[in-house]
Amino acid sequence: MSTPRFLTLPGCARAERLHTARGDFAALVAEPAGPARGTALLVPGFTGSKEDFVALLEPLAAAGYRVVAVDQRGQYESGGPADPAAYALPELGRDVLELTRTLGGDGTPVHLLGHSFGGLVAREAVLAAGPVLPWASLTLLSSGPGPIDPAEAAKTKLLMDALGSMDLQSIWEVMQAMAAESEDPAEALAPEIADFLHRRWLANVPVALIAMGERLLGEPDRTEQLAAASLPILAVSGVRDYAWPVEEQAATAQRLGARYLAVDGAGHSPNAEEPAATAAALTEFWSSVALG
């Protein structure tokens, strides 16, 4: 679970709902002071939300980019139906494609970024888009090529089993009790962050969590297909990661012919843990794409 360090939006940002042909999506939108150099569409991962990117909003906007972080369908404030079919990976990929079409209407380039499970969704969108891609680039942030690490897969399977028989509040209480046994009290979350994580968890659509978990356990490696897409790609990870080994992420970047960067001091969520270094890496990459 990604944990934002703070929740207060910078002055350049606002919360809004994006209206698309595939429904409405909750978003955080940050605007640059002058004309936008491009739009960054940020897609969160499993159990995450748009708030995972709150620390990136100001530095990316300051660099001249319009930044749009969204809740996927079934996540937090976007909501969704209690129908597992609505959360199949192709459906989530179509959501990203439609969001891109909506955001790219002003003619500025759109840079797509997917964090963790969001990287699998972004990959799905690219592979389904056809020969003419609506993105200027793709960034895979702490995202792997296929199933997650076996140890993390075992935890995810336990969560999925619980979702089939328990309500979200009961599962939350169990997770909190387990965390209290293993965490250092000195690292306790600020009350407003703990309250947010609780509210976000309860707002998830349970069948969406199950569907996303299934993909994390069984998604095939489609690296070769993605490598064939005509799109500049950046892969970013922390120096450690519980979901996909860092070595696997680096090897996947090599197979993609992509740039790869490991952010010092970061784990699975460089966007929240080391936002300044992550934003610098993104803006350097996007600038290089614009220069060709």
VMD Tcl script that draws the C-alpha trace (Angstrom):
set ca {
  {0.00 0.00 0.00}
  {1.45 3.37 -1.01}
  {1.38 5.90 1.80}
  {1.49 9.61 0.98}
  {3.60 11.67 3.36}
  {1.11 14.56 3.27}
  {-2.31 15.35 1.79}
  {-2.47 19.14 1.52}
  {-2.66 20.17 -2.12}
  {-0.26 22.84 -3.39}
  {-1.72 26.11 -4.62}
  {-1.39 24.98 -8.25}
  {-3.62 21.94 -7.73}
  {-7.29 21.14 -7.25}
  {-9.54 18.12 -6.91}
  {-12.10 17.57 -9.65}
  {-14.06 14.92 -11.53}
  {-13.11 14.14 -15.10}
  {-16.05 13.37 -17.37}
  {-15.35 10.83 -20.13}
  {-17.31 8.59 -22.45}
  {-16.48 5.71 -20.08}
  {-17.69 7.46 -16.94}
  {-16.41 9.93 -14.38}
  {-13.07 9.67 -12.61}
  {-11.90 11.44 -9.46}
  {-8.69 13.35 -10.11}
  {-6.13 15.75 -8.73}
  {-5.13 18.29 -11.36}
  {-2.12 20.62 -11.13}
  {-1.60 23.43 -13.64}
  {1.67 25.12 -14.59}
  {1.99 28.89 -14.28}
  {2.39 29.32 -18.04}
  {1.61 27.34 -21.19}
  {1.84 23.60 -20.58}
  {4.73 21.69 -22.10}
  {2.58 18.57 -21.91}
  {0.14 16.63 -19.74}
  {1.20 13.88 -17.35}
  {-1.46 11.22 -16.69}
  {-0.61 9.31 -13.49}
  {-2.27 5.94 -12.79}
  {-2.05 4.44 -9.27}
  {-1.60 0.85 -8.23}
  {-3.42 -1.84 -6.26}
  {-5.04 -0.42 -3.08}
  {-3.71 3.01 -4.12}
  {-5.25 6.27 -5.25}
  {-4.49 9.63 -6.83}
  {-3.15 10.86 -3.48}
  {-0.12 8.60 -3.95}
  {1.13 11.28 -6.37}
  {0.35 14.37 -4.30}
  {4.04 15.08 -3.66}
  {4.74 15.12 -7.42}
  {2.08 17.70 -8.28}
  {4.01 20.86 -7.42}
  {7.46 19.96 -8.84}
  {6.00 18.64 -12.11}
  {3.75 21.68 -12.52}
  {6.70 23.95 -11.72}
  {8.57 22.26 -14.57}
  {5.77 23.26 -16.94}
  {3.54 20.19 -17.02}
  {-0.16 19.83 -16.43}
  {-0.45 16.90 -14.02}
  {-3.52 14.68 -13.74}
  {-3.54 11.91 -11.12}
  {-6.65 9.72 -11.14}
  {-8.43 7.08 -9.12}
  {-9.07 4.10 -11.37}
  {-12.58 2.68 -11.48}
  {-13.28 0.86 -8.23}
  {-10.67 2.89 -6.34}
  {-11.39 5.42 -3.59}
  {-13.44 8.33 -4.99}
  {-14.05 7.07 -8.54}
  {-16.31 4.21 -7.46}
  {-17.66 1.51 -9.74}
  {-20.17 -1.31 -10.11}
  {-20.20 -4.54 -8.11}
  {-19.47 -6.47 -11.30}
  {-16.12 -8.27 -11.59}
  {-16.19 -7.95 -15.39}
  {-15.94 -4.17 -15.06}
  {-12.42 -4.55 -13.63}
  {-10.92 -6.88 -16.21}
  {-7.56 -5.50 -17.31}
  {-8.78 -4.65 -20.84}
  {-11.58 -2.56 -19.31}
  {-9.14 -0.64 -17.12}
  {-6.88 -0.13 -20.13}
  {-9.78 1.31 -22.11}
  {-10.41 3.72 -19.24}
  {-6.84 4.99 -19.52}
  {-7.15 5.32 -23.29}
  {-10.37 7.33 -22.95}
  {-8.87 9.53 -20.24}
  {-5.95 10.19 -22.58}
  {-8.26 11.19 -25.40}
  {-10.14 13.50 -23.07}
  {-6.98 15.15 -21.72}
  {-5.17 15.36 -25.05}
  {-7.84 17.40 -26.75}
  {-5.78 20.60 -26.53}
  {-3.04 19.13 -28.69}
  {-0.32 19.03 -26.01}
  {1.62 15.75 -25.69}
  {0.41 13.30 -23.05}
  {2.95 11.38 -20.99}
  {1.51 8.23 -19.39}
  {2.80 6.89 -16.07}
  {1.63 3.77 -14.25}
  {2.70 2.90 -10.72}
  {2.88 -0.78 -9.71}
  {-0.40 -2.42 -10.83}
  {-1.05 0.84 -12.66}
  {1.94 -0.04 -14.84}
  {0.17 -3.22 -15.96}
  {-2.91 -1.13 -16.78}
  {-0.82 1.41 -18.70}
  {0.84 -1.42 -20.64}
  {-2.59 -2.85 -21.46}
  {-3.73 0.55 -22.75}
  {-0.67 0.88 -24.99}
  {-1.04 -2.62 -26.42}
  {-4.75 -2.07 -27.11}
  {-4.41 1.38 -28.66}
  {-3.41 0.26 -32.14}
  {-0.63 1.51 -34.38}
  {-1.20 5.23 -33.74}
  {-0.48 5.85 -30.06}
  {-1.88 8.95 -28.32}
  {1.01 9.21 -25.84}
  {4.38 10.89 -26.16}
  {5.96 8.48 -23.66}
  {5.34 5.75 -21.10}
  {6.86 5.50 -17.62}
  {6.66 2.26 -15.64}
  {7.13 3.18 -11.98}
  {7.92 0.24 -9.67}
  {6.11 -2.11 -12.03}
  {7.17 -5.54 -13.23}
  {6.64 -7.68 -16.31}
  {4.29 -10.31 -14.89}
  {3.26 -11.86 -11.56}
  {4.49 -10.26 -8.36}
  {7.18 -11.80 -6.13}
  {6.04 -15.11 -4.55}
  {6.20 -13.78 -0.97}
  {4.04 -10.79 -1.86}
  {1.78 -13.05 -3.93}
  {1.08 -15.17 -0.83}
  {0.00 -12.07 1.10}
  {-2.17 -10.90 -1.79}
  {-3.82 -14.32 -2.01}
  {-4.67 -14.16 1.70}
  {-6.21 -10.73 1.18}
  {-8.26 -11.96 -1.77}
  {-9.54 -14.90 0.27}
  {-10.54 -12.51 3.05}
  {-12.35 -10.24 0.59}
  {-14.54 -13.18 -0.33}
  {-15.74 -13.71 3.23}
  {-15.20 -10.53 5.28}
  {-16.25 -6.90 5.02}
  {-13.66 -4.19 4.44}
  {-13.81 -2.85 8.00}
  {-13.10 -6.27 9.49}
  {-10.18 -6.80 7.11}
  {-8.82 -3.37 8.03}
  {-8.88 -4.24 11.71}
  {-6.95 -7.44 11.06}
  {-4.38 -5.60 8.92}
  {-3.92 -2.96 11.59}
  {-3.41 -5.56 14.31}
  {-0.79 -7.33 12.18}
  {0.97 -4.05 11.41}
  {1.07 -3.11 15.10}
  {2.99 -6.31 15.85}
  {5.66 -5.69 13.22}
  {6.13 -1.92 12.93}
  {8.44 0.33 14.91}
  {6.30 2.64 17.12}
  {8.63 5.50 16.17}
  {7.39 5.15 12.60}
  {3.72 5.57 13.49}
  {1.70 7.51 10.91}
  {0.44 11.00 11.55}
  {-3.26 10.86 12.56}
  {-4.48 12.55 9.37}
  {-2.59 10.05 7.20}
  {-3.84 7.07 9.20}
  {-7.41 8.39 8.93}
  {-7.02 8.87 5.17}
  {-5.71 5.34 4.63}
  {-8.68 3.98 6.57}
  {-11.19 6.02 4.56}
  {-9.53 5.08 1.29}
  {-9.57 1.38 2.13}
  {-13.27 1.43 3.02}
  {-14.12 3.28 -0.21}
  {-12.67 0.58 -2.47}
  {-15.04 -1.69 -4.39}
  {-14.28 -5.20 -3.05}
  {-14.73 -6.99 -6.37}
  {-12.33 -4.50 -7.94}
  {-9.67 -5.41 -5.38}
  {-10.19 -9.10 -6.11}
  {-9.96 -8.58 -9.88}
  {-6.81 -6.48 -9.58}
  {-5.27 -9.01 -7.20}
  {-5.91 -11.79 -9.70}
  {-3.95 -9.91 -12.33}
  {-1.05 -9.33 -9.95}
  {-0.95 -13.08 -9.34}
  {-1.39 -14.23 -12.92}
  {-0.63 -11.52 -15.46}
  {1.54 -12.93 -18.27}
  {4.83 -11.35 -19.25}
  {4.07 -9.18 -22.30}
  {7.39 -7.37 -22.44}
  {8.16 -8.39 -26.01}
  {4.83 -7.00 -27.22}
  {5.40 -3.72 -25.43}
  {8.94 -3.49 -26.80}
  {7.46 -3.57 -30.29}
  {5.39 -0.46 -29.62}
  {6.84 2.74 -31.06}
  {6.99 4.64 -27.78}
  {9.83 6.02 -25.63}
  {9.80 4.21 -22.26}
  {11.34 5.00 -18.90}
  {11.44 2.46 -16.06}
  {11.90 3.80 -12.53}
  {12.16 1.86 -9.29}
  {13.43 2.31 -5.78}
  {16.60 0.59 -4.64}
  {14.45 -2.08 -2.96}
  {10.99 -3.39 -3.74}
  {8.72 -6.02 -2.20}
  {6.40 -6.38 -5.22}
  {8.86 -7.10 -8.04}
  {12.60 -7.52 -7.37}
  {14.59 -4.48 -8.48}
  {16.80 -6.77 -10.55}
  {13.74 -8.01 -12.44}
  {12.59 -4.46 -13.12}
  {16.04 -3.49 -14.42}
  {16.18 -6.57 -16.66}
  {12.71 -5.78 -18.00}
  {13.81 -2.25 -18.88}
  {16.73 -3.71 -20.81}
  {14.39 -6.03 -22.70}
  {12.21 -3.03 -23.55}
  {15.15 -0.98 -24.75}
  {14.05 1.51 -22.10}
  {15.96 3.84 -19.84}
  {16.16 2.63 -16.25}
  {16.71 4.56 -13.03}
  {16.79 3.39 -9.41}
  {15.92 6.22 -7.02}
  {18.23 6.31 -4.00}
  {16.48 5.96 -0.66}
  {13.22 4.77 -2.16}
  {11.30 1.52 -1.93}
  {8.14 0.57 -3.80}
  {6.80 4.14 -3.98}
  {9.49 6.61 -5.13}
  {6.64 9.02 -5.95}
  {5.84 9.34 -2.23}
  {9.18 8.46 -0.64}
  {11.60 10.50 -2.79}
  {9.39 12.84 -4.82}
  {12.05 15.43 -5.70}
  {14.38 12.88 -7.29}
  {11.47 11.14 -8.98}
  {10.10 14.38 -10.43}
  {13.57 15.33 -11.68}
  {13.91 11.98 -13.46}
  {10.48 12.34 -15.07}
  {10.98 15.90 -16.31}
  {14.42 15.07 -17.72}
  {12.93 12.13 -19.60}
  {9.93 14.07 -20.90}
  {12.19 16.92 -22.03}
  {14.41 14.48 -23.92}
  {11.35 13.00 -25.63}
  {10.31 16.48 -26.77}
  {13.78 17.09 -28.20}
  {13.57 13.81 -30.13}
}
mol new
graphics top color blue
foreach p $ca { graphics top sphere $p radius 0.5 }
foreach p [lrange $ca 0 end-1] q [lrange $ca 1 end] { graphics top cylinder $p $q radius 0.2 }
display resetview
